[in-house]
């Protein structure tokens, strides 16, 4: 169980980097040329991969590929909701809450039989 927790923790960190790489430039580099945003995003994405690759390797020892993927998607939505409201100052929409809940249901289905 500790290996699963480690994997999910690393995925959380990776998703913070991923979210900033994908969306952070919309706020911080808005007036800059797109090539600068691309280079900055690639630089941030490097750190995402430094956490994501070990997370998936560790997680694959105890989780199925589907469980690993759905876990990552749930984490992505939770991180995105926080990023959107806290960093981008967007109001929390119920549609995002419902979408996250739907992914929670997906997690229920892939985990209801236990881990591999």
Secondary structure, 3 states (H helix, E strand, C coil): CHHHHHHHHHHHHHHHHHHHHHHHHHHHCCCCCHHHHHHHHHHHHHHHHHHHHHHHHHHCCCCCHHHHHHHHHHHHHHHHHHHHHHHCCCCCCHHHHHHHHHHHHHHHHHHCCCCC
